[in-house]
Amino acid sequence: MNYNITWTPAVIEEWLKVAALVDKSLPPVRPSRVLGQKWDIVREWYELLWDTDASDVKSHMQPTNEQVSMWEEVVLRWFRLIDNSTDKKIVWLRACGVSWVKIGKKVHLSRQSVALHYKNAIDDLAKKVGILYTKISKNLRS
């Protein structure tokens, strides 16, 4: 992975959108059903964020290895850097293409507040990711 990228909010948003597309195309990770069980067990917090309407049908995209690596970086590393769980939901839902109004209804905020939370979370994430990958590249050089 190239750690010499300048991590701007625009680059962060682009990676988040790719991660959301890849996440839609991956098969669900679920345990095998227990005999007589009538409900699905949800294992990951971001699985709860998907709406059940027709727009959330699984994508037919075939992600490349690079796109899956981007998904892993975003989901496994970047989301730990966001402190507030509401901000995590807002960032992920926006990456999935959900409108400000729908996000606001899910997190019980106005659309203006949601947009402000999103902007602050993306700016903060860009700074933290830049610091994270600067440390990683210094460790790789030494």
C-alpha angles and dihedrals in degrees: 000000000000108000094180095084118125101239106219125164089255092056090047090052091049092052091047091053091050090048091051092051092048091047091055091051097049119092115252116265105228135150118246113275121262115233108269095013111139102186137059121248111230111212105177128053093227091058087068091059097066116099117229095227126112094269091070097063110137114274121246090218117128104216119217123230090258092053092050089050089052089051091051092050093049098044100036102035112017100047090056087061093061107087103197119066091211089056090050090055093046093049093047095045092049090049087054090056099253114155123249091247094054091046090050091053091050095050096032097242134118118262090249091053091047091052091049092048089049094050093048092046093049093047091048092046091051090054094046094046090049090053092045095053092042088058091046094050091048090052091049092051095051 
